[in-house]
Amino acid sequence: MSQLAQVDLIIKNAKELLTLSPSIKDESGLGIIPGGAIAIKEGKILWVGKTADLPKQFAIDSHGQEIDATGKVVMPGLIDAHTHLVFGGSRENEFEQRIQGFSYLEIAGKGGGILSTVEATRRASFEELRSLGRRRLDRLLSKGVTTIEAKSGYGLSLEAELKILQVMRALQEEHPVDIAPTFLGAHTFPKEFKDERRRYIDLLIKEMIPKVAEERLAEFCDVFCEEKAFNLEESREILEAGKRYGLKPKIHADQLSPGGGAELAAEVGAYSADHLEYVSQRGIERMAEKEVTAVLLPGASFFLSMKKYPPAREMIEKGVAVALSTDLNPGSSMTESLPLMMTMGCLFFKLTPKEAIQAVTVHAARSMGREKEIGSLDVRMKADVVLLDIPNYRYLPYHFGIDHVELVVKKGRVVYRNKYSHQ
């Protein structure tokens, strides 16, 4: 590299540069470069290393910039691998009812639960949903999130499900956060099909999935596999139908009861099985064997005051990659704070800070099949980077409930600055 190389952005002097790259061996397991720097060109990472080794030939482009990260931590943009981004209304009344001792089923019996959000979402206009989704994406971005997976599932009719997915497409065009869209028409049975399960499953398989695939509105197909939602056979049929139309399988598995969801995830080649509070030993082994990522949702455990947690340590020990996510939704986890989920993952699920960081970067990327593009800071990867005003990586889950993000870079561009920071 003898002649001048124009670059768009250099971040240098990071106290810890967390690359999450397997090619950098260090004691932490996070690929940390002390005094690290990265150079970015045209949205991709061009060079990673120690600031002292920055090639002299690098010259900042006339529109580019150099950022000094002295005393700070630089790491890959966070990835939220399970959200329900687009919905209408809210359910703070149910939050109060739960505190007063009403069960989930009692609340649903009084007209609450998923179906109350379905009603609100069906009523909401495209523009209302777009505006709500944009505000949620802004909050996610402020927490350092640069990519999310987002599920439909609050429409439960062809028209309303398409509306939700079309809102996601519009948001993707206007917002820096990348969205991996998932079709979750199999979230529950809409009230108009309460006594006609077969008819709704046929609608999903024969009309909704083909239309979603035809309009290229989703990358994944998900199903809520649970006694009170879709049983094992129904879930298999829906996921296999999705696969025939090119939609990659994901599954809400073993959340409220042991139902064989993890085993089904392995059988159909799912990218992830999510929740997993009641996962079986066999389910863990099959997930490890078939490389199904476990997406764990501590916000839902916390918000629903669940007494049972997924056996995260056991999964990790058996070789299952574990991701953490917000599960952003109005009923069971109303939050956009992925860093808070990291704290909960450490405290509730006994993840170490290192594992919590892997859970929102490399493993979250893997749960969406994007580990070759995002989730680590390597040459030719997407330049999605977050700069944190913290002294070391362990501090991120330790000092909880406040914003440590100083700035966020998405595809090589600074897209968010914390107005309270001194950068």
Steps between C-alpha positions, in 0.01 A plus 500: 500500500760751386275770355243703696183306585191717541281393793166637622535448873769410750423418863820481704647479850221275634591375844340172397404422142276192517525335159314177590718353227605136537830586329610713798581273792493666841416398854159667500374303199376828351793568267597815689765734358626741770563846351304383198403677178285430197497660157180504296440555129174491305303348788740208556788445739829546315749446782502398870795508738692697762494879461882495504490280186256716299644509147657841431354490150142540628359844421156618613270576210392868475155404636640251749595529866724368771359410841714478811378221733757554775392326822194345334373166370429446130306190391271367225152656477255307717253260337150449641403155375131485604264799493135565421574849367171596336180503707226741601384589850651406835408280797598685817157410644602130486828584673293637787266199498796259523631692801154457657528123457304426179645222286579526129197281418269709720620817328448342156150394611420865574594601145871559561806315375629471143152542350458848652821606320369335182190720519705816558739412217223424255341838582825695466578659166818427305636844594421457870683166508791648305530790745489264803754268339732792419501617861578148623786472250636836620502370858670174396765696310568720804585183694759397239283266291580500127304191381177339617283206412134611500190280498151564374225312687269772627286497185386136468321572173650517153439875470628593848807274487596648162450850644742429787766356267456790256551744790827318577607535136427875510694536826794310351514754217507802729678390819867406551424191713489188282185289533483123434123446453323189629146384422328389823143451381506192724518709820159387627153431357299815423165518675306457174668156464479403867302183423644444152868426554534303177355781291752749642793264443384454140481879463858528629632227270298562185463879498717690748834322454480499117406871492772602747755304296374638168537858623837419664379651826669256738821304528385265777184315604437457873237316703397515866524129586312464828200316643291817499613598149620258227576140589803307375333354189344834402831679557689250284246534219520882503882512511530243221257704289713809564811310389332398173454871427857591595429631852762386750359341818509642854293385796364628833572183697440355847415833664206410723514120497725219373367434152786368286549836327879486519504153342272628224734796442785254443285278279393780262843668497385815681744789529390550859278369775388782729393512869580138606409524869375138492746357248578129546844337523435338164400838357830657612699212351313516169546880480875462557518225238310700235658837596169666589565825688314546831353852523426567867269780614569609858268801467201266466614292803533823699183674381280192548663419839574151373636258755673281241796613292649330195802282588749729326813364667411147402438607140837674482676199653333269244621723213185701419566859391292728726368840391314756715222725377246754624189318368365856461120457511207661684396201710801326647808721449437868430859616461751613239801464730726218383777599748249449783432150361874434527491584872196273547668226297796514738289507818208270410666259255856511646668610178840662550548856361703344215212262415246782522703700246529201267123451544419843347766491227638183339232261628215740423639539147510122464135468608416705189752340263697826480819405683711557186384866479447624855568417864880532491754759390700335225631620166220506236223477761230769510629799697238489777676632808406637841723719720428467873606741772605220738843393630480131400257244357391358838369843594222488236266252678624611843387867488141442395204713403689794352635580153871432448478549123696799377451447129384239252645436155283316246655388169786742561286805579447661840121468539458578870678720754404517865430868552627472858840367398806721449601359162 
